Amino acid sequence: MDDGVAVVAVEEVDEEAAAGRVVVGDAVGVEGFELHDASTSATSTSDTPANPDCRRRPLSTCIVASMASLGREYGAPMVTTRAISYEIDDRTMVGTLALPDGTDRRPGVLVCHEGPGLDDHARARAARLAEELGYVAFALDYHGGGEPLADRTQMMARLGEFRDDLPRTRAIGGAGLDVLRAEPRTDTDRLAAIGYCFGGTLSLELARGGADLKAVVGFHSGLATARPEDAQNIRGKVLALIGADDPIVDVDQRRAFEEEMRAGGVDWQLVVYGGAVHSFTNPRATGLDLPGIAYDEATDRRSWQAMLDLFTEVFG
């Protein structure tokens, strides 16, 4: 790792505040995890309609029980998630740890959110890794407070600072990786990082800084770096998943990335999906009504499968 590696104090968020809440998602464990009061939630087979007063609540302030009802009915693995508070970059970060059922040590995956901040999209991906693959997953927080930044100008300024200060960026990613390593269920010899948008950039910078990662996956990830020579420090396999029509990650950036990977002697793949633009994994992207940003179900599904294939290769 670069200089600037942090000593991280990890603190679980108060369990009392989370009592009586369960995660409810659809049967296959894709997007859509929501928080409900346990006393009013309904499973998918209940004869009683779900409480209309249930509302989505942020995961950042609570520890969540496993998907008990759905897990029992569909035979799916039980997943427990909890918020983890830690200090880095002069602020308190609040990430979400997802644990599969059992007591054995499992591969660990660091999940790095999109540019605006930690949200349901990143949390759901962490829970999905735990549910579908039985991995330990930690969705880090790189803005603080465990929630997105409301001000887009503030967000863009902060991301600009990260791009200009790679040791700082790598230290923030390394702090999240330290939380994942500290979980007793994590097999620290089998670690990976995945990221979305700038989170993919953060994952790549962790690898360029020499982090011991068996795989790094970037979904609609920024590929540019101020220190392409650091690719020689990458210890694992790299997979970049990009939309062909992404205006943020254009052809010139992709070509520079290819040159960087070749020069660094990296085991790398770059998959370009025709017709896809930026944020193709996030169902909420289309609702933003921004040019060059939209969800694409087929590309979301295909890119997830590409990641699974790589994990099978590196983790067995």
Sequence and secondary structure as in RCSB ss.txt:
>XXXX:A:sequence
MDDGVAVVAVEEVDEEAAAGRVVVGDAVGVEGFELHDASTSATSTSDTPANPDCRRRPLSTCIVASMASLGREYG
APMVTTRAISYEIDDRTMVGTLALPDGTDRRPGVLVCHEGPGLDDHARARAARLAEELGYVAFALDYHGGGEPLA
DRTQMMARLGEFRDDLPRTRAIGGAGLDVLRAEPRTDTDRLAAIGYCFGGTLSLELARGGADLKAVVGFHSGLAT
ARPEDAQNIRGKVLALIGADDPIVDVDQRRAFEEEMRAGGVDWQLVVYGGAVHSFTNPRATGLDLPGIAYDEATD
RRSWQAMLDLFTEVFG
>XXXX:A:secstr
  S      EEE  SGGGTTEEEE  TT  S  EEEETTT   TT SS   TT     GGG EEB  HHHHHHHT
   EEEEEEEEEETTEEEEEEEEEESSSS EEEEEEE  TT S HHHHHHHHHIIIII  EEEE  SSSTTS  S
 HHHHHHHHHHHHH HHHHHHHHHHHHHHHHHSTTEEEEEEEEEEETHHHHHHHHHHHTT   SEEEEES     
S GGGGGG  SEEEEEEETT SSS HHHHHHHHHHHHHHT  EEEEEETT  BTTT TTSGGG  TTB   HHHH
HHHHHHHHHHHHHHH 
